[in-house]
Amino acid sequence: MPSKAIQINDLELTRSSGNPFNFNGILSESILSGIDLDFKVSGERNVASIEEIFRCDTVEVYDPFIDRSYTAIIRLISSSFQAGRPERHYRGQVKELDRVPDFSRLELNGQEFVLFRYKGEVIEKDKISHHALLKLNEEEFKIVNKMINQDSTKMRRIGVDEEQIILRFGGGMYWSQHEENGQTYFKYIVKLFPLDLKPSKINLASERGKGVRSTLGSCREYHWEKGQSQTLGSELI
């Protein structure tokens, strides 16, 4: 029989401490789950454990209402206590992480490219920005360089999208040249946004296709750690 307790990392809360809810995932295009939390604890050690949990960006949750485990975003809504009483009252929420299923190839205008990393981000209600790091040979590099000057492109995430999505390129797309086993290849960052997104939401600075050699020097450098992309100075693309 599955546990009746709500489990958040190593912390267990009684089932009565939470109320379940569902929501529509935009990135995953799936029905996702979450729990509204409302509970009291007492004792310094217990309070310290709760405070530590709420400082996490993401947590692992066992949800007894659906008998399923998932990675979730956690947030603290409020905490309160009364002088002279040992209890502390917490209200919070865990919400299943909305993310795109894993895939390894990206199609642009009918041409497939190898994908190093991808990050989708909800930027305005149901509007998604797409940030991809591609691995290209010399011929593919020339093809992508021509594409980025077009007003729009058709994108499909192989294994995720059944149909192509019409998008526009954003600015700040950088590339670097590398050598491996005597072969030249390129890493290329592309950013794609919905056509109807307001221009103020998109960086359309004309730095499209700015190149840097693999040494990179003082130019912007990109790092992809734990699925994130950033430039020098921890600026996320």
Residue frames as a rotation matrix with the C-alpha (Angstrom) as fourth column:
MET 1
0.583 0.813 0.000 0.00
0.813 -0.583 0.000 0.00
0.000 0.000 -1.000 0.00
PRO 2
-0.081 -0.648 0.757 1.45
0.545 -0.665 -0.510 3.40
0.834 0.372 0.407 -0.96
SER 3
-0.742 -0.289 -0.605 2.39
0.669 -0.380 -0.639 5.86
-0.045 -0.878 0.476 1.77
LYS 4
0.375 0.926 0.039 -0.36
0.920 -0.377 0.111 8.20
0.117 -0.006 -0.993 2.94
ALA 5
0.290 -0.343 -0.893 2.15
0.464 -0.766 0.445 10.97
-0.837 -0.543 -0.063 3.63
ILE 6
0.980 -0.149 0.129 3.21
0.018 -0.584 -0.811 13.82
0.196 0.798 -0.570 1.38
GLN 7
0.417 -0.900 -0.125 6.96
0.677 0.215 0.704 13.58
-0.607 -0.378 0.699 0.90
ILE 8
0.967 -0.222 0.124 9.09
-0.094 -0.765 -0.638 16.55
0.236 0.605 -0.760 -0.17
ASN 9
-0.029 -0.995 -0.097 12.74
-0.633 0.094 -0.769 15.48
0.774 0.039 -0.632 -0.43
ASP 10
-0.700 -0.293 -0.651 13.36
0.232 0.769 -0.596 13.92
0.675 -0.568 -0.470 2.99
LEU 11
-0.872 0.413 0.263 10.48
-0.461 -0.513 -0.724 15.74
-0.164 -0.753 0.637 4.69
GLU 12
-0.676 0.722 -0.147 7.18
0.578 0.643 0.502 13.97
0.457 0.255 -0.852 5.36
LEU 13
-0.819 0.540 0.195 3.91
-0.571 -0.734 -0.367 15.84
-0.056 -0.412 0.909 5.91
THR 14
-0.544 0.701 0.461 0.54
0.257 0.663 -0.704 14.34
-0.799 -0.264 -0.541 6.72
ARG 15
-0.600 0.391 0.698 -1.93
0.788 0.140 0.600 14.02
0.137 0.910 -0.392 3.88
SER 16
0.452 0.852 -0.263 -4.19
0.889 -0.455 0.054 16.55
-0.074 -0.258 -0.963 5.66
SER 17
-0.079 -0.584 -0.808 -1.41
0.394 -0.763 0.513 19.16
-0.916 -0.278 0.291 5.23
GLY 18
-0.872 -0.369 -0.321 -2.17
-0.142 -0.437 0.888 19.53
-0.468 0.820 0.329 1.53
ASN 19
0.346 0.936 0.062 -4.86
-0.055 0.086 -0.995 19.97
-0.937 0.341 0.081 -1.10
PRO 20
-0.449 -0.590 0.671 -4.14
0.589 0.369 0.719 18.66
-0.672 0.718 0.182 -4.61
PHE 21
0.463 0.572 -0.677 -4.69
-0.297 -0.619 -0.727 20.54
-0.835 0.538 -0.116 -7.86
ASN 22
0.060 -0.395 0.917 -4.03
0.850 0.501 0.160 20.09
-0.523 0.770 0.366 -11.57
PHE 23
0.349 0.044 -0.936 -2.93
-0.301 -0.941 -0.157 22.57
-0.887 0.337 -0.315 -14.23
ASN 24
0.948 0.014 0.319 -2.17
0.296 0.337 -0.894 22.61
-0.120 0.942 0.315 -17.95
GLY 25
0.096 -0.982 -0.162 1.56
0.370 -0.116 0.922 22.46
-0.924 -0.149 0.352 -18.65
ILE 26
0.766 0.160 -0.623 2.52
-0.410 -0.625 -0.664 24.82
-0.495 0.764 -0.413 -21.47
LEU 27
-0.126 -0.913 -0.389 5.98
-0.973 0.037 0.227 23.41
-0.193 0.407 -0.893 -22.23
SER 28
-0.829 -0.215 0.516 5.03
-0.237 0.971 0.025 19.77
-0.506 -0.101 -0.856 -21.71
GLU 29
-0.467 0.774 -0.427 1.52
-0.773 -0.124 0.622 20.14
0.429 0.621 0.657 -23.19
SER 30
-0.483 0.260 -0.836 0.33
0.370 0.926 0.074 17.77
0.794 -0.274 -0.543 -20.44
ILE 31
0.638 0.669 0.382 -1.91
-0.218 -0.320 0.922 17.84
0.739 -0.671 -0.059 -17.38
LEU 32
-0.436 -0.877 -0.202 0.43
0.117 0.168 -0.979 18.35
0.892 -0.451 0.029 -14.41
SER 33
0.484 0.618 -0.619 -0.08
0.612 0.266 0.745 18.16
0.625 -0.739 -0.250 -10.65
GLY 34
-0.510 -0.626 0.590 0.61
-0.112 -0.631 -0.767 20.18
0.853 -0.458 0.251 -7.55
ILE 35
0.072 0.489 -0.870 -0.26
0.893 0.358 0.274 20.49
0.445 -0.796 -0.410 -3.87
ASP 36
0.151 0.049 0.987 -1.28
-0.316 -0.944 0.095 23.56
0.936 -0.327 -0.127 -1.88
LEU 37
-0.312 -0.422 -0.851 0.33
0.634 0.575 -0.517 23.20
0.707 -0.701 0.089 1.55
ASP 38
0.128 0.347 0.929 -1.05
-0.563 -0.746 0.356 24.43
0.816 -0.569 0.100 4.89
PHE 39
0.467 -0.066 -0.882 0.50
0.518 0.829 0.212 23.03
0.717 -0.556 0.421 8.07
LYS 40
0.715 -0.251 0.653 2.01
-0.627 -0.643 0.439 23.77
0.310 -0.723 -0.617 11.49
VAL 41
0.321 -0.663 -0.676 5.27
0.457 0.733 -0.503 22.58
0.830 -0.148 0.539 13.02
SER 42
0.896 -0.125 0.426 6.99
-0.419 -0.557 0.718 23.08
0.147 -0.821 -0.551 16.34
GLY 43
0.664 -0.731 0.158 10.55
0.404 0.529 0.746 22.62
-0.629 -0.431 0.647 17.56
GLU 44
0.326 -0.613 -0.720 13.72
-0.559 -0.739 0.375 24.33
-0.762 0.280 -0.584 16.32
ARG 45
-0.659 -0.635 0.404 14.94
-0.093 0.601 0.793 21.33
-0.747 0.485 -0.455 14.37
ASN 46
-0.095 0.718 0.690 11.62
0.850 0.419 -0.319 20.89
-0.518 0.556 -0.650 12.53
VAL 47
0.776 0.354 -0.522 11.40
0.121 -0.896 -0.428 24.60
-0.619 0.269 -0.738 11.76
ALA 48
-0.081 -0.900 -0.427 14.98
-0.565 -0.312 0.764 24.55
-0.821 0.304 -0.484 10.42
SER 49
-0.643 -0.120 0.757 14.14
0.391 0.798 0.459 21.59
-0.659 0.591 -0.466 8.15
ILE 50
0.390 0.874 0.290 11.07
0.787 -0.153 -0.598 23.36
-0.478 0.461 -0.747 6.76
GLU 51
0.653 -0.186 -0.734 12.98
-0.249 -0.968 0.024 26.59
-0.716 0.167 -0.678 6.16
GLU 52
-0.462 -0.886 0.044 15.69
-0.323 0.214 0.922 24.68
-0.826 0.412 -0.385 4.31
ILE 53
-0.334 0.428 0.840 13.13
0.761 0.648 -0.027 22.97
-0.556 0.630 -0.542 2.06
PHE 54
0.695 0.716 -0.056 11.54
0.566 -0.594 -0.571 26.28
-0.442 0.365 -0.819 1.12
ARG 55
0.277 -0.676 -0.682 14.94
-0.459 -0.717 0.525 27.66
-0.844 0.167 -0.509 0.08
CYS 56
-0.451 -0.427 0.784 15.23
0.391 0.694 0.604 25.00
-0.802 0.579 -0.146 -2.65
ASP 57
-0.636 0.225 -0.738 14.57
-0.708 -0.550 0.442 25.89
-0.307 0.804 0.509 -6.28
THR 58
0.096 0.658 -0.746 13.20
-0.710 0.571 0.412 22.43
0.698 0.491 0.522 -7.04
VAL 59
-0.380 -0.120 0.917 12.30
-0.819 0.504 -0.274 19.43
-0.430 -0.855 -0.290 -4.90
GLU 60
-0.787 0.182 -0.590 11.37
-0.187 0.840 0.509 15.78
0.588 0.511 -0.627 -5.37
VAL 61
-0.402 0.767 0.500 7.76
-0.902 -0.239 -0.359 15.13
-0.156 -0.596 0.788 -4.36
TYR 62
-0.908 0.395 -0.137 5.78
0.357 0.903 0.238 12.01
0.218 0.168 -0.961 -3.65
ASP 63
-0.629 0.764 0.144 2.13
-0.755 -0.645 0.123 12.97
0.187 -0.032 0.982 -4.15
PRO 64
-0.915 0.247 0.318 -0.16
0.065 0.870 -0.489 10.54
-0.397 -0.427 -0.813 -2.28
PHE 65
-0.075 0.951 -0.299 -3.27
-0.433 -0.302 -0.849 12.00
-0.898 0.066 0.435 -3.91
ILE 66
0.626 0.245 -0.740 -2.23
-0.779 0.173 -0.602 10.54
-0.020 0.954 0.299 -7.28
ASP 67
0.701 -0.429 0.569 0.32
0.059 0.831 0.554 7.97
-0.711 -0.354 0.608 -6.05
ARG 68
0.696 -0.496 0.519 3.07
0.621 0.054 -0.782 9.44
0.359 0.867 0.345 -8.21
SER 69
0.222 -0.718 -0.660 6.47
0.599 -0.433 0.673 11.09
-0.769 -0.545 0.334 -7.74
TYR 70
0.605 -0.056 0.794 7.62
0.707 -0.421 -0.568 14.17
0.367 0.905 -0.215 -9.67
THR 71
-0.599 -0.772 -0.212 10.11
0.801 -0.581 -0.147 17.05
-0.009 -0.258 0.966 -9.65
ALA 72
0.488 0.864 0.122 8.43
0.836 -0.503 0.217 20.26
0.249 -0.004 -0.968 -8.52
ILE 73
-0.471 -0.440 0.764 8.98
0.134 -0.892 -0.431 23.95
0.872 -0.101 0.479 -7.96
ILE 74
0.036 0.458 -0.888 8.37
0.978 0.168 0.127 24.90
0.207 -0.873 -0.442 -4.34
ARG 75
-0.464 -0.184 0.866 7.40
0.108 -0.983 -0.151 28.30
0.879 0.024 0.476 -2.99
LEU 76
-0.627 0.214 -0.749 6.62
0.767 0.002 -0.641 29.74
-0.136 -0.977 -0.166 0.40
ILE 77
0.008 0.719 0.695 3.45
0.565 -0.577 0.590 31.82
0.825 0.388 -0.411 0.50
SER 78
0.296 0.073 0.953 3.50
-0.592 -0.769 0.243 32.81
0.750 -0.635 -0.184 4.17
SER 79
-0.201 -0.277 -0.939 4.82
0.630 0.698 -0.341 31.81
0.750 -0.660 0.034 7.60
SER 80
0.069 0.300 0.951 3.63
-0.507 -0.811 0.292 33.08
0.859 -0.503 0.097 10.95
PHE 81
-0.344 -0.122 -0.931 3.86
0.668 0.665 -0.334 32.42
0.660 -0.737 -0.147 14.69
GLN 82
0.658 0.565 0.498 2.48
-0.043 -0.632 0.774 33.80
0.752 -0.531 -0.392 17.93
ALA 83
-0.324 -0.805 0.498 4.72
-0.574 -0.251 -0.779 34.94
0.752 -0.538 -0.381 20.74
GLY 84
-0.369 0.085 0.926 4.79
-0.894 0.241 -0.378 32.42
-0.255 -0.967 -0.013 23.56
ARG 85
0.704 0.606 0.369 3.53
-0.448 0.783 -0.432 29.53
-0.551 0.139 0.823 21.41
PRO 86
-0.158 -0.894 0.420 5.87
-0.176 0.444 0.879 26.83
-0.972 0.065 -0.227 20.03
GLU 87
0.223 0.336 0.915 4.07
0.734 0.560 -0.384 26.38
-0.641 0.758 -0.122 16.70
ARG 88
-0.592 -0.289 -0.753 4.91
-0.326 -0.768 0.551 28.01
-0.738 0.571 0.360 13.39
HIS 89
0.376 0.842 0.388 2.26
0.226 0.322 -0.919 28.09
-0.899 0.433 -0.070 10.65
TYR 90
-0.720 -0.653 -0.236 3.30
-0.136 -0.201 0.970 27.66
-0.681 0.730 0.056 7.00
ARG 91
0.620 0.771 0.142 1.43
0.033 0.155 -0.987 28.08
-0.784 0.617 0.070 3.74
GLY 92
-0.401 -0.810 -0.428 3.15
-0.541 -0.167 0.824 27.08
-0.739 0.562 -0.372 0.52
GLN 93
0.749 0.637 -0.179 2.88
-0.493 0.358 -0.793 25.21
-0.441 0.682 0.583 -2.73
VAL 94
-0.494 -0.793 0.357 4.63
-0.123 0.470 0.874 22.52
-0.861 0.388 -0.330 -4.74
LYS 95
0.603 0.653 -0.458 3.95
-0.491 -0.148 -0.858 22.58
-0.629 0.742 0.231 -8.47
GLU 96
0.465 -0.414 0.783 5.15
0.543 0.831 0.117 19.92
-0.699 0.371 0.611 -10.88
LEU 97
-0.331 -0.716 -0.615 7.95
-0.151 -0.603 0.783 21.18
-0.931 0.352 0.092 -13.10
ASP 98
0.793 0.605 0.071 6.68
0.053 0.047 -0.997 21.99
-0.607 0.794 0.006 -16.58
ARG 99
-0.170 -0.932 -0.319 9.33
-0.516 -0.191 0.835 21.01
-0.839 0.307 -0.449 -19.08
VAL 100
0.398 0.226 -0.889 9.72
-0.915 0.162 -0.369 19.88
0.061 0.961 0.271 -22.67
PRO 101
0.898 -0.098 0.428 10.29
0.024 0.984 0.175 16.13
-0.439 -0.147 0.887 -23.19
ASP 102
-0.047 -0.998 -0.042 13.88
-0.182 -0.033 0.983 15.20
-0.982 0.053 -0.180 -24.08
PHE 103
0.930 0.195 0.311 14.80
0.251 0.283 -0.926 15.30
-0.268 0.939 0.214 -27.76
SER 104
0.140 -0.990 0.008 18.08
0.426 0.068 0.902 15.35
-0.894 -0.123 0.431 -29.68
ARG 105
-0.688 -0.355 0.633 17.37
0.716 -0.193 0.671 16.88
-0.116 0.915 0.387 -33.09
LEU 106
-0.065 0.609 -0.790 15.88
0.152 -0.777 -0.611 20.21
-0.986 -0.160 -0.042 -34.16
GLU 107
-0.193 0.098 0.976 14.33
0.970 0.167 0.175 20.84
-0.146 0.981 -0.127 -37.56
LEU 108
-0.127 0.128 -0.984 14.52
0.020 -0.991 -0.132 24.31
-0.992 -0.036 0.123 -39.11
ASN 109
0.167 0.308 -0.937 12.83
-0.872 -0.396 -0.286 24.85
-0.459 0.865 0.202 -42.48
GLY 110
0.904 0.334 -0.267 12.84
-0.421 0.806 -0.416 21.11
0.076 0.488 0.869 -43.12
GLN 111
0.144 -0.932 -0.333 16.55
-0.260 0.289 -0.922 20.67
0.955 0.219 -0.200 -42.31
GLU 112
0.937 0.189 -0.293 17.46
0.195 0.413 0.890 18.57
0.289 -0.891 0.350 -39.24
PHE 113
0.107 -0.913 0.394 20.32
-0.473 -0.396 -0.787 19.57
0.875 -0.102 -0.474 -36.95
VAL 114
-0.048 -0.242 -0.969 22.04
0.690 0.693 -0.207 17.85
0.722 -0.679 0.134 -34.02
LEU 115
0.611 0.387 0.691 21.15
-0.224 -0.752 0.620 19.44
0.759 -0.534 -0.372 -30.70
PHE 116
-0.593 -0.776 -0.213 23.61
0.132 0.168 -0.977 19.95
0.794 -0.608 0.003 -27.83
ARG 117
-0.781 0.355 -0.515 21.14
0.529 -0.064 -0.846 21.60
-0.333 -0.933 -0.137 -25.46
TYR 118
-0.418 0.724 0.549 17.68
0.331 -0.441 0.834 23.15
0.846 0.531 -0.055 -25.51
LYS 119
-0.805 0.280 -0.523 15.74
0.473 -0.227 -0.851 25.39
-0.357 -0.933 0.051 -23.15
GLY 120
-0.276 0.799 0.534 12.10
0.543 -0.328 0.773 26.38
0.793 0.504 -0.344 -23.58
GLU 121
-0.870 -0.046 -0.491 10.76
0.450 -0.482 -0.752 29.27
-0.202 -0.875 0.440 -21.52
VAL 122
0.170 0.964 0.203 7.23
0.965 -0.205 0.166 30.60
0.201 0.168 -0.965 -21.02
ILE 123
-0.809 -0.587 -0.034 7.58
0.586 -0.800 -0.124 34.35
0.046 -0.120 0.992 -21.51
GLU 124
-0.788 0.614 -0.051 4.00
-0.606 -0.787 -0.119 35.54
-0.113 -0.063 0.992 -21.82
LYS 125
0.247 0.921 0.302 0.99
-0.845 0.358 -0.398 33.37
-0.474 -0.157 0.866 -20.90
ASP 126
0.700 0.091 0.708 1.10
0.105 0.968 -0.229 30.60
-0.706 0.235 0.668 -23.53
LYS 127
0.870 -0.448 -0.206 3.98
-0.360 -0.293 -0.886 32.08
0.336 0.845 -0.416 -25.56
ILE 128
0.763 -0.622 0.175 7.23
0.343 0.619 0.706 30.11
-0.548 -0.479 0.686 -25.53
SER 129
0.545 -0.715 -0.439 10.76
-0.838 -0.479 -0.260 31.20
-0.024 0.509 -0.860 -26.42
HIS 130
0.964 -0.241 0.115 13.15
0.252 0.963 -0.094 28.54
-0.088 0.119 0.989 -27.72
HIS 131
0.468 -0.883 -0.042 16.90
-0.870 -0.469 0.153 28.60
-0.155 -0.035 -0.987 -27.05
ALA 132
0.973 -0.089 0.214 18.98
0.128 0.976 -0.177 25.93
-0.193 0.200 0.961 -28.73
LEU 133
0.114 -0.979 -0.169 22.68
-0.757 -0.196 0.624 25.10
-0.644 0.057 -0.763 -28.96
LEU 134
0.954 0.289 -0.086 23.31
-0.255 0.620 -0.742 23.30
-0.161 0.729 0.665 -32.25
LYS 135
-0.057 -0.955 0.291 26.28
-0.087 0.295 0.951 21.23
-0.995 0.029 -0.100 -33.43
LEU 136
0.867 0.425 -0.261 26.89
-0.214 -0.155 -0.964 21.96
-0.450 0.892 -0.044 -37.12
ASN 137
0.051 -0.831 0.554 29.28
0.834 0.341 0.434 20.88
-0.550 0.440 0.710 -39.82
GLU 138
-0.764 -0.460 -0.453 30.57
0.206 -0.838 0.505 23.49
-0.612 0.293 0.735 -42.24
GLU 139
-0.811 0.513 0.281 27.74
0.291 -0.062 0.955 23.04
0.507 0.856 -0.099 -44.75
GLU 140
0.112 0.884 -0.454 25.09
0.920 0.081 0.384 23.20
0.376 -0.460 -0.804 -42.01
PHE 141
-0.269 -0.304 -0.914 26.77
0.693 -0.720 0.036 26.28
-0.669 -0.623 0.405 -40.59
LYS 142
-0.994 -0.111 -0.009 26.32
0.068 -0.665 0.744 28.06
-0.088 0.739 0.668 -43.93
ILE 143
-0.423 0.905 0.034 22.65
0.537 0.220 0.814 27.01
0.729 0.363 -0.580 -44.07
VAL 144
0.198 0.499 -0.844 21.87
0.978 -0.161 0.134 28.34
-0.069 -0.852 -0.520 -40.57
ASN 145
-0.603 -0.503 -0.619 23.74
0.471 -0.851 0.233 31.59
-0.644 -0.151 0.750 -41.26
LYS 146
-0.911 0.346 0.225 21.42
0.069 -0.410 0.909 32.20
0.407 0.844 0.350 -44.22
MET 147
-0.161 0.923 -0.349 18.31
0.777 0.337 0.533 31.28
0.609 -0.185 -0.771 -42.23
ILE 148
-0.209 0.093 -0.974 18.82
0.911 -0.343 -0.228 33.83
-0.355 -0.935 -0.013 -39.47
ASN 149
-0.930 -0.125 -0.345 18.37
0.009 -0.948 0.319 36.73
-0.367 0.293 0.883 -41.89
GLN 150
-0.631 0.771 0.093 14.88
0.358 0.183 0.916 35.55
0.689 0.611 -0.391 -42.81
ASP 151
-0.427 0.555 0.714 11.77
-0.698 -0.704 0.130 37.13
0.575 -0.443 0.688 -41.29
SER 152
0.426 0.589 0.686 10.47
-0.871 0.474 0.134 33.75
-0.246 -0.654 0.715 -40.11
THR 153
-0.653 -0.584 -0.482 11.39
-0.667 0.745 0.001 30.09
0.359 0.322 -0.876 -39.92
LYS 154
0.542 0.812 -0.217 9.55
-0.631 0.563 0.534 26.79
0.556 -0.152 0.817 -39.45
MET 155
-0.541 -0.753 0.373 10.75
-0.793 0.310 -0.524 24.86
0.279 -0.580 -0.765 -36.41
ARG 156
0.665 0.684 -0.299 9.96
-0.479 0.699 0.531 21.33
0.572 -0.210 0.793 -35.25
ARG 157
-0.201 -0.661 0.723 11.41
-0.964 0.266 -0.025 19.53
-0.176 -0.702 -0.690 -32.25
ILE 158
-0.232 0.075 -0.970 11.86
-0.582 0.788 0.201 15.99
0.779 0.611 -0.139 -33.54
GLY 159
-0.592 0.098 -0.800 9.87
0.471 0.847 -0.245 13.59
0.654 -0.522 -0.548 -31.37
VAL 160
-0.764 0.327 -0.556 7.97
0.411 -0.418 -0.810 16.41
-0.497 -0.848 0.185 -29.64
ASP 161
-0.296 0.637 -0.712 6.09
-0.543 -0.725 -0.424 18.46
-0.786 0.262 0.560 -32.25
GLU 162
0.033 0.395 0.918 3.80
0.590 0.733 -0.337 16.80
-0.806 0.553 -0.209 -34.77
GLU 163
0.695 0.258 0.671 3.65
0.703 -0.438 -0.560 19.95
0.150 0.861 -0.486 -36.90
GLN 164
-0.407 -0.861 0.305 6.07
0.795 -0.499 -0.346 22.78
0.450 0.101 0.887 -37.66
ILE 165
0.451 0.444 -0.774 5.86
0.762 -0.643 0.075 25.98
-0.465 -0.623 -0.629 -35.61
ILE 166
0.292 -0.320 0.901 6.36
0.665 -0.610 -0.431 29.30
0.688 0.725 0.035 -37.41
LEU 167
0.584 -0.227 -0.780 8.70
0.680 -0.389 0.622 31.54
-0.444 -0.893 -0.073 -35.40
ARG 168
0.838 -0.422 0.346 11.09
-0.088 -0.730 -0.677 34.47
0.539 0.537 -0.649 -35.76
PHE 169
0.086 -0.896 -0.435 14.76
0.808 0.318 -0.496 34.61
0.583 -0.309 0.752 -34.85
GLY 170
0.971 0.102 -0.217 15.91
0.221 -0.736 0.640 36.79
-0.095 -0.669 -0.737 -31.95
GLY 171
0.601 -0.781 0.170 19.19
-0.476 -0.521 -0.708 38.65
0.642 0.345 -0.685 -31.56
GLY 172
0.203 -0.637 0.743 22.35
-0.967 -0.013 0.253 37.72
-0.152 -0.770 -0.619 -29.69
MET 173
0.971 0.117 0.209 22.95
-0.084 0.984 -0.159 34.42
-0.224 0.137 0.965 -31.49
TYR 174
0.283 -0.957 -0.059 26.58
-0.914 -0.287 0.286 33.40
-0.290 -0.027 -0.956 -31.17
TRP 175
0.976 -0.049 -0.211 28.73
-0.033 0.928 -0.370 30.68
0.214 0.368 0.905 -32.66
SER 176
0.295 -0.939 0.178 32.18
-0.778 -0.128 0.615 29.23
-0.554 -0.320 -0.768 -32.06
GLN 177
0.593 -0.193 -0.782 34.45
-0.599 0.543 -0.588 27.05
0.538 0.817 0.207 -34.20
HIS 178
0.405 -0.398 0.824 36.01
-0.685 0.465 0.561 23.83
-0.606 -0.791 -0.084 -32.87
GLU 179
-0.057 -0.485 -0.873 38.29
-0.826 0.514 -0.232 21.01
0.561 0.707 -0.430 -34.00
GLU 180
0.258 0.148 0.955 37.77
-0.737 0.670 0.096 17.36
-0.625 -0.728 0.282 -33.07
ASN 181
0.148 -0.301 0.942 39.73
0.298 0.922 0.247 14.43
-0.943 0.244 0.226 -34.53
GLY 182
-0.788 -0.592 0.167 40.80
0.364 -0.230 0.903 16.61
-0.496 0.772 0.397 -37.43
GLN 183
-0.280 0.785 0.552 37.21
0.869 -0.038 0.494 17.66
0.409 0.618 -0.672 -38.20
THR 184
-0.986 0.007 0.164 35.84
-0.054 -0.957 -0.284 21.18
0.156 -0.289 0.945 -37.93
TYR 185
-0.171 0.979 -0.111 32.46
0.860 0.203 0.468 21.74
0.481 -0.016 -0.876 -36.33
PHE 186
-0.702 0.025 0.712 30.54
-0.142 -0.984 -0.105 24.71
0.698 -0.175 0.695 -34.97
LYS 187
-0.471 0.636 -0.611 28.50
0.863 0.188 -0.469 25.37
-0.183 -0.748 -0.638 -31.87
TYR 188
-0.800 0.277 0.532 25.70
0.099 -0.814 0.572 27.78
0.592 0.511 0.624 -32.72
ILE 189
-0.690 0.617 -0.378 23.18
0.432 -0.068 -0.899 29.38
-0.581 -0.784 -0.219 -30.36
VAL 190
-0.739 0.554 0.385 19.81
0.164 -0.405 0.899 30.12
0.654 0.727 0.208 -31.97
LYS 191
-0.790 0.550 -0.270 16.91
0.179 -0.215 -0.960 31.90
-0.586 -0.807 0.072 -30.29
LEU 192
-0.773 0.600 0.207 13.39
0.277 0.024 0.961 31.66
0.571 0.800 -0.185 -31.67
PHE 193
-0.833 0.503 -0.231 10.27
-0.005 -0.423 -0.906 33.56
-0.553 -0.754 0.355 -30.60
PRO 194
-0.037 0.908 0.417 6.56
0.813 0.270 -0.516 33.64
-0.582 0.320 -0.748 -31.55
LEU 195
-0.514 -0.128 0.848 5.77
0.765 -0.515 0.386 35.87
0.388 0.848 0.362 -34.53
ASP 196
0.300 0.776 0.555 3.11
0.365 -0.631 0.685 37.78
0.882 -0.003 -0.472 -32.60
LEU 197
0.271 -0.274 -0.923 5.28
0.951 -0.070 0.300 38.52
-0.147 -0.959 0.242 -29.57
LYS 198
0.990 0.126 -0.060 5.66
0.121 -0.989 -0.080 42.25
-0.070 0.072 -0.995 -28.99
PRO 199
0.504 -0.851 0.148 9.06
0.210 -0.045 -0.977 43.54
0.838 0.524 0.156 -30.18
SER 200
0.260 -0.406 0.876 9.89
-0.809 -0.587 -0.032 44.87
0.528 -0.700 -0.481 -26.70
LYS 201
0.756 0.089 0.649 9.94
-0.509 0.703 0.496 41.27
-0.412 -0.705 0.577 -25.46
ILE 202
0.811 -0.455 0.367 12.57
0.572 0.748 -0.336 40.19
-0.122 0.482 0.867 -27.98
ASN 203
0.175 -0.839 -0.515 16.20
-0.083 -0.534 0.841 41.19
-0.981 -0.104 -0.163 -28.25
LEU 204
0.813 0.172 0.556 16.35
0.516 0.229 -0.825 42.08
-0.269 0.958 0.097 -31.94
ALA 205
0.461 -0.753 -0.469 19.75
-0.510 -0.658 0.554 43.72
-0.726 -0.016 -0.687 -31.72
SER 206
0.900 -0.025 -0.434 21.56
-0.402 0.332 -0.853 43.00
0.166 0.943 0.289 -34.97
GLU 207
-0.119 -0.934 0.337 24.21
-0.947 0.209 0.246 40.75
-0.300 -0.289 -0.909 -33.46
ARG 208
0.811 0.517 0.272 22.86
-0.417 0.839 -0.350 37.76
-0.410 0.170 0.896 -35.30
GLY 209
0.915 -0.402 0.048 25.42
0.349 0.725 -0.593 35.16
0.204 0.559 0.803 -36.11
LYS 210
0.583 -0.758 0.291 28.29
-0.776 -0.626 -0.078 36.86
0.241 -0.180 -0.954 -34.30
GLY 211
0.776 -0.291 -0.559 31.21
0.160 0.949 -0.273 34.44
0.610 0.122 0.783 -34.35
VAL 212
0.471 -0.725 0.502 33.98
-0.873 -0.301 0.384 33.67
-0.127 -0.619 -0.775 -31.94
ARG 213
-0.065 -0.581 -0.811 36.78
-0.504 0.721 -0.476 31.14
0.861 0.377 -0.340 -32.28
SER 214
0.491 0.310 -0.814 37.03
0.372 0.770 0.518 28.33
0.788 -0.557 0.263 -29.78
THR 215
-0.584 -0.723 -0.368 39.44
0.690 -0.204 -0.695 30.41
0.427 -0.660 0.618 -27.69
LEU 216
0.353 0.935 -0.042 36.65
0.856 -0.304 0.418 33.02
0.378 -0.184 -0.908 -27.32
GLY 217
-0.652 -0.709 0.268 38.86
0.552 -0.686 -0.473 35.55
0.520 -0.161 0.839 -25.48
SER 218
-0.933 0.269 -0.240 36.89
0.003 -0.660 -0.752 38.59
-0.361 -0.702 0.614 -24.28
CYS 219
-0.591 0.770 -0.241 33.88
-0.533 -0.148 0.833 37.79
0.606 0.621 0.498 -26.46
ARG 220
0.181 0.754 0.631 30.75
-0.980 0.195 0.049 36.28
-0.086 -0.627 0.774 -24.98
GLU 221
-0.838 -0.438 -0.326 31.17
-0.439 0.895 -0.077 32.69
0.326 0.079 -0.942 -23.96
TYR 222
0.246 0.967 0.068 28.43
-0.846 0.180 0.502 30.17
0.473 -0.180 0.863 -23.50
HIS 223
-0.891 -0.420 0.173 28.27
-0.443 0.722 -0.531 27.43
0.098 -0.549 -0.830 -20.89
TRP 224
0.146 0.936 -0.320 25.67
-0.646 0.335 0.686 24.72
0.749 0.106 0.653 -20.69
GLU 225
-0.913 -0.404 -0.056 25.62
-0.199 0.562 -0.803 23.26
0.355 -0.722 -0.594 -17.20
LYS 226
-0.766 0.641 0.048 22.70
0.321 0.446 -0.835 21.27
-0.557 -0.624 -0.548 -15.83
GLY 227
-0.159 0.757 0.634 20.64
0.980 0.197 0.010 22.08
-0.117 0.623 -0.773 -18.91
GLN 228
0.716 0.403 -0.570 21.09
0.382 -0.910 -0.163 25.86
-0.584 -0.101 -0.805 -18.73
SER 229
0.159 -0.656 0.738 22.83
0.907 -0.199 -0.372 28.22
0.391 0.728 0.563 -21.08
GLN 230
0.790 0.086 -0.607 24.59
0.378 -0.848 0.372 31.35
-0.483 -0.523 -0.702 -20.01
THR 231
0.589 -0.643 0.490 26.99
0.304 -0.386 -0.871 33.90
0.749 0.662 -0.032 -21.36
LEU 232
-0.486 -0.833 -0.265 29.95
0.654 -0.146 -0.742 35.42
0.580 -0.534 0.616 -19.59
GLY 233
-0.874 0.177 0.453 28.68
-0.391 -0.810 -0.437 37.20
0.290 -0.559 0.777 -16.49
SER 234
-0.844 0.528 0.088 25.95
0.358 0.679 -0.641 34.58
-0.398 -0.509 -0.763 -15.80
GLU 235
-0.408 0.729 -0.550 23.54
-0.765 -0.602 -0.230 36.16
-0.498 0.327 0.803 -18.28
LEU 236
-0.307 0.360 0.881 21.08
0.283 0.918 -0.277 33.46
-0.909 0.165 -0.384 -19.34
ILE 237
-0.962 0.067 -0.264 20.26
-0.272 -0.314 0.910 33.31
-0.022 0.947 0.320 -23.01
